[in-house]
């Protein structure tokens, strides 16, 4: 007799294997899809976070420029307290800006940068002083000099000077009014279109003319500034001294009238006469002239900013 072998139903096993394989592929596909979606979301967050931060920081810089422009036109920043503005920062981002004033010399800028699904908050606090509020702004003492015309008068022993790119001022003075050493002016009348830049000492020494002399223009002097003029002298401009030095008006019987202002990195001194009752130097406050010069400062306006404080919040 022949042995009859049972026939296995291999088609059922193959079908079961195929089902398990399809299930395995489905599980793997779902896992890969989940990982891809999670990675995409993470990448979106990673891209959105710096974009929102950049928008917030751009909002702060935009606000600072606006504050400087406001300071040029206004003697006080008081009107900016609580100011709110939303600016478009590009690339689908925006920054919401809020200004808060604290006292007379402190400002806080809050900027919230936003993308479609993310935000970053940046705050910057600054202390400032408005140089254009003073007829005389000096890091040293001020003696025997009067002021008129309003403003806050004199600022002595100031701890912060405005900053300028001095090479830009030199270029403004070149070629006719740039002096690499000392400058002595002996003529009775001197005219400067924009400004004169003197690297070292400036001496206005036209005392040989008995009655009247005049100087028109802004002067930047690297060291000492000395006036030694006639009986009555008019100065229509501003004197700026970026480096340590002094400003001196000589001759107690002479009268100096300065329509503009003094920004001096040192002591400012005039002379008294009639037993100390009268002073030989009068500085008339001219805020427009000071602002016009201060717009060329590093900050682009009359504010000297110090003690900046940044804070970033996620």
C-alpha positions as CSV (number, residue, x, y, z in Angstrom):
1,X,0.0,0.0,0.0
2,X,1.2,3.5,-0.7
3,X,1.4,6.0,2.2
4,X,-0.8,9.0,1.6
5,X,0.7,12.3,3.0
6,X,-1.7,14.9,4.3
7,X,-1.7,18.1,2.2
8,X,-1.1,21.3,4.2
9,X,-3.1,24.4,3.5
10,X,-0.2,26.7,2.9
11,X,-2.3,29.4,1.4
12,X,-3.8,30.2,4.8
13,X,-0.4,30.7,6.4
14,X,0.7,32.9,3.5
15,X,-2.4,35.1,3.9
16,X,-1.8,35.4,7.6
17,X,1.8,36.4,7.0
18,X,0.7,39.0,4.5
19,X,-1.8,40.4,7.0
20,X,0.9,40.6,9.7
21,X,3.3,42.3,7.2
22,X,0.6,44.8,6.2
23,X,-0.1,45.5,9.9
24,X,3.6,45.9,10.5
25,X,3.9,48.4,7.6
26,X,0.9,50.3,8.9
27,X,2.4,50.6,12.4
28,X,5.8,51.6,11.0
29,X,4.1,54.2,8.6
30,X,2.1,55.6,11.5
31,X,5.2,55.9,13.6
32,X,7.2,57.5,10.9
33,X,4.4,59.9,10.1
34,X,4.1,60.8,13.9
35,X,7.9,61.4,14.0
36,X,7.8,63.5,10.8
37,X,4.9,65.6,12.2
38,X,6.6,66.0,15.5
39,X,9.9,67.0,13.8
40,X,8.1,69.5,11.6
41,X,6.4,71.0,14.6
42,X,9.7,71.2,16.4
43,X,11.4,72.8,13.3
44,X,8.5,75.3,13.1
45,X,9.0,76.2,16.8
46,X,12.7,76.4,16.3
47,X,12.2,78.8,13.3
48,X,9.3,80.7,15.0
49,X,11.2,81.4,18.2
50,X,14.2,83.3,16.7
51,X,11.8,85.1,14.3
52,X,9.6,86.3,17.1
53,X,12.7,87.3,19.1
54,X,14.1,89.2,16.1
55,X,10.7,91.0,15.7
56,X,10.7,91.9,19.4
57,X,14.3,93.3,19.2
58,X,13.5,95.2,16.0
59,X,10.5,96.7,17.9
60,X,12.9,98.0,20.6
61,X,15.2,99.6,18.1
62,X,12.3,101.1,16.2
63,X,11.0,102.6,19.5
64,X,14.4,104.0,20.4
65,X,14.6,105.9,17.1
66,X,11.1,107.2,17.6
67,X,12.0,108.4,21.1
68,X,15.0,110.3,19.7
69,X,12.8,111.9,17.1
70,X,10.3,112.8,19.7
71,X,13.0,114.3,21.9
72,X,14.2,116.5,19.1
73,X,10.7,118.1,18.8
74,X,9.8,118.1,22.5
75,X,11.5,119.4,25.6
76,X,10.1,116.4,27.6
77,X,9.3,112.8,27.0
78,X,6.3,113.0,29.3
79,X,3.8,112.6,26.4
80,X,5.2,109.2,25.6
81,X,4.1,107.5,28.8
82,X,1.7,104.6,27.9
83,X,2.3,105.0,24.2
84,X,1.4,101.8,22.3
85,X,2.0,100.8,18.7
86,X,2.1,97.6,16.6
87,X,4.7,97.5,13.8
88,X,5.1,94.9,11.0
89,X,8.5,93.4,11.3
90,X,8.4,91.5,8.0
91,X,8.1,87.8,7.1
92,X,4.7,87.5,8.8
93,X,5.9,88.8,12.1
94,X,4.9,91.9,14.1
95,X,6.0,93.7,17.3
96,X,3.7,95.3,19.8
97,X,5.5,98.2,21.5
98,X,4.6,99.9,24.8
99,X,6.5,102.8,26.4
100,X,6.6,103.5,30.2
101,X,8.3,106.5,31.8
102,X,9.7,106.2,35.3
103,X,10.5,109.6,36.9
104,X,12.3,112.2,34.8
105,X,15.2,110.1,33.5
106,X,14.2,106.5,33.0
107,X,12.3,104.8,30.2
108,X,11.2,101.2,29.7
109,X,10.4,99.8,26.3
110,X,8.4,96.6,26.1
111,X,8.2,94.8,22.8
112,X,6.3,91.6,22.1
113,X,7.4,89.9,18.9
114,X,4.8,87.5,17.4
115,X,4.6,85.0,14.6
116,X,1.5,82.9,13.7
117,X,2.0,80.5,16.6
118,X,4.7,81.9,18.8
119,X,5.7,85.1,20.8
120,X,8.7,86.5,22.5
121,X,8.8,89.5,24.9
122,X,11.8,91.8,25.2
123,X,12.1,94.8,27.5
124,X,14.8,97.4,27.5
125,X,15.2,99.9,30.3
126,X,17.4,103.0,29.9
127,X,18.4,106.0,31.9
128,X,18.9,109.2,29.9
129,X,19.6,112.9,30.1
130,X,18.4,115.5,27.5
131,X,21.4,117.7,26.7
132,X,19.3,120.1,24.7
133,X,17.5,121.2,27.8
134,X,20.6,123.1,29.0
135,X,22.3,126.3,27.8
136,X,25.5,125.0,29.4
137,X,26.2,121.3,29.8
138,X,29.5,120.6,31.6
139,X,31.3,117.7,33.3
140,X,33.1,120.2,35.5
141,X,32.2,123.3,37.5
142,X,30.5,126.5,36.1
143,X,31.5,129.8,37.5
144,X,30.8,133.5,36.7
145,X,28.6,132.6,33.7
146,X,25.0,133.6,33.3
147,X,22.2,131.9,31.2
148,X,19.0,133.2,29.7
149,X,16.3,132.2,27.3
150,X,14.6,129.4,29.3
151,X,15.4,125.7,29.5
152,X,16.9,124.2,32.6
153,X,19.8,126.6,32.7
154,X,23.1,125.0,33.7
155,X,24.2,121.4,34.2
156,X,27.4,121.1,36.0
157,X,29.3,118.0,37.1
158,X,27.5,115.9,34.5
159,X,28.7,112.3,34.5
160,X,27.8,111.5,30.9
161,X,28.9,113.3,27.7
162,X,27.2,112.9,24.3
163,X,29.1,110.7,21.9
164,X,29.9,111.6,18.3
165,X,31.7,109.9,15.5
166,X,34.5,112.5,15.5
167,X,35.7,111.5,12.0
168,X,32.2,112.4,10.7
169,X,32.6,115.9,12.3
170,X,36.0,116.2,10.8
171,X,34.6,115.5,7.3
172,X,31.9,118.1,7.8
173,X,34.6,120.6,8.6
174,X,36.9,119.8,5.7
175,X,38.5,121.2,3.7
176,X,38.2,124.9,4.8
177,X,37.5,124.6,8.5
178,X,39.5,121.6,9.7
179,X,42.6,122.5,11.8
180,X,44.9,119.6,12.8
181,X,46.6,121.6,15.6
182,X,45.7,124.8,17.4
183,X,43.6,127.6,16.0
184,X,43.9,131.3,16.9
185,X,41.3,133.7,15.5
186,X,42.4,137.3,15.4
187,X,39.9,138.8,12.9
188,X,37.0,140.9,14.2
189,X,34.4,138.8,12.3
190,X,34.5,135.1,11.5
191,X,32.0,133.0,9.6
192,X,31.7,129.2,9.5
193,X,29.1,127.7,7.2
194,X,28.6,124.5,9.1
195,X,31.2,123.8,11.7
196,X,34.9,124.1,12.4
197,X,36.9,121.3,13.9
198,X,40.1,122.1,15.9
199,X,42.1,119.1,17.1
200,X,43.8,121.0,20.0
201,X,43.3,124.5,21.5
202,X,40.9,127.1,20.2
203,X,41.7,130.8,21.1
204,X,39.5,133.6,19.9
205,X,41.9,136.4,20.4
206,X,40.5,139.5,18.7
207,X,40.8,141.8,21.7
208,X,42.7,144.4,19.6
209,X,39.4,145.6,18.1
210,X,38.0,148.0,20.6
211,X,34.3,147.9,20.3
212,X,32.7,145.0,18.5
213,X,33.5,141.5,17.2
214,X,31.5,138.5,16.2
215,X,31.8,134.8,15.4
216,X,29.2,132.8,13.6
217,X,29.2,129.0,13.5
218,X,29.7,125.9,15.6
219,X,33.1,124.9,16.9
220,X,34.4,121.5,18.0
221,X,37.7,121.8,19.9
222,X,39.7,118.9,21.1
223,X,41.1,120.6,24.2
224,X,40.9,124.1,25.7
225,X,38.6,126.9,24.4
226,X,39.5,130.5,25.3
227,X,37.7,133.7,24.5
228,X,39.8,136.9,24.7
229,X,37.7,139.3,22.7
230,X,36.8,143.0,22.4
231,X,34.6,145.1,24.6
232,X,31.4,143.5,23.2
233,X,31.5,140.1,21.4
234,X,28.7,138.1,19.8
235,X,28.9,134.4,19.2
236,X,26.1,132.8,17.2
237,X,26.7,129.1,17.5
238,X,27.7,126.3,19.8
239,X,30.9,125.2,21.4
240,X,31.5,121.5,21.8
241,X,34.5,119.9,23.6
242,X,34.6,116.1,23.3
243,X,37.9,115.6,25.3
244,X,38.8,116.8,28.8
245,X,39.7,120.5,28.7
246,X,38.3,123.9,29.8
247,X,36.2,126.8,28.6
248,X,37.4,130.2,29.7
249,X,36.2,133.8,29.0
250,X,38.9,136.3,29.9
251,X,38.8,139.9,30.9
252,X,36.4,141.0,33.5
253,X,35.5,144.2,31.7
254,X,34.5,142.5,28.5
255,X,31.1,141.2,27.6
256,X,30.5,137.9,25.8
257,X,27.1,137.0,24.4
258,X,26.8,133.4,23.2
259,X,23.5,132.5,21.3
260,X,23.6,128.8,21.1
261,X,25.1,126.7,23.9
262,X,28.1,125.1,25.5
263,X,28.8,121.4,25.8
264,X,32.1,121.2,27.6
265,X,34.1,118.3,29.0
266,X,35.6,120.2,31.8
267,X,35.2,123.5,33.8
268,X,33.4,126.6,32.4
269,X,34.6,129.9,33.8
270,X,34.0,133.6,33.2
271,X,35.0,136.7,35.1
272,X,33.1,138.9,37.5
273,X,33.3,142.7,37.8
274,X,31.7,145.4,39.9
275,X,32.7,143.6,43.1
276,X,31.4,140.3,41.8
277,X,27.9,141.5,41.0
278,X,28.1,141.2,37.2
279,X,29.4,138.4,35.1
280,X,31.2,138.9,31.8
281,X,29.6,135.9,29.9
282,X,26.0,135.3,29.0
283,X,24.9,132.2,27.3
284,X,21.5,132.5,25.6
285,X,19.7,129.1,25.4
286,X,19.0,128.1,21.8
287,X,17.4,124.6,21.9
288,X,17.0,124.5,18.1
289,X,20.7,125.0,17.5
290,X,21.7,122.4,20.1
291,X,19.2,119.9,18.7
292,X,20.5,120.5,15.2
293,X,24.0,119.6,16.3
294,X,23.0,116.7,18.5
295,X,21.2,115.0,15.6
296,X,24.7,114.1,14.4
297,X,25.5,112.2,17.7
298,X,25.7,108.5,17.8
299,X,22.2,108.3,19.2
300,X,20.8,110.6,16.5
301,X,19.2,113.0,19.0
302,X,19.8,115.0,22.2
303,X,19.4,112.2,24.6
304,X,22.5,110.8,26.3
305,X,21.6,107.2,27.1
306,X,23.3,105.2,29.9
307,X,22.7,102.1,32.0
308,X,20.8,100.1,29.4
309,X,19.2,97.0,30.7
310,X,17.9,94.1,28.4
311,X,15.5,91.4,29.5
312,X,14.2,88.6,27.3
313,X,11.2,86.5,28.4
314,X,10.0,83.3,26.5
